[in-house]
Amino acid sequence: MSSNVDHPDPEKVKEITGIEPAECPGRDETLSAIQNHKRDSLKKIVTVEKNSLPDKSQIEAEKRASVSDE
């Protein structure tokens, strides 16, 4: 990989001073919302597994079925 990047001339680059980095109010609001969230307001849910993987007996039955079809 070649490094054909044009680097600026350090003598021509001006240094910017006196500017503070921008604050991120969205981050502070998000953290505050997470900290003040009421867990008791959440509903209790039950998750049911719909697509389970086959067990060994099902795999063996499928193998036997495919061999007998050939």
N, C-alpha and C positions, 0 to 999 in steps of 0.2 A: 504494500500500500504506500503510495507516494504522498508526500506532504506538500501539496501545491497550494497552501493556504497563504493568502496575502496578509501579512502582519502589519498593523499600522506603525507608522514612524513614531516612536515614543516622544520625540521632540514636538510633534504636531498635535499630539493628543492633549486636550485640556482636562484637568482634574476638576470635577464638580464637587464643591464643598457647600455645607450649610443646608443640605436637603436631607430631611429625615425620611427613612423608608415608609412607605404607605402602610397604615395599620389595616388590619383585616377585621372589620366589625362583624362580618358574617361568621367568622370562626368563634368569636366570643359569644355571640348570640346562640350558636349551636351548642357550645359547651354549657352555657347556662341552662338551655332547654333540657339537655341531657341530665344535668345535675338536679334540676327541679322537677323532673318527671315523676308522676305518682304511679307507682307500680300497681297499686290496688285498683286502678281504673282499667287495667287490661282484662280482657275476657279470657277465661280458661278454654283452651282448645285441645282436641285430641287428634293426633296424626295417625293415619292408617296407611300402612305400606300397601301399595296397589300392584306394583310390578316386582314381585320377588324373583330372585334367581332360582333356577331349577336345582333340586338336590341331586345326589348321586344316582338314586334309583330312577329318577326321571331322565337323566342323561343316558344311563345304560339302556333304558327302554327305547329312547329315541335312536340310539346307535343300532340296536337290534332291528328296529323297524326299517331303518335305511338300508341295512345289509340284506334283509329279506326282500326288499323291493327291487334289488338289483338283479 
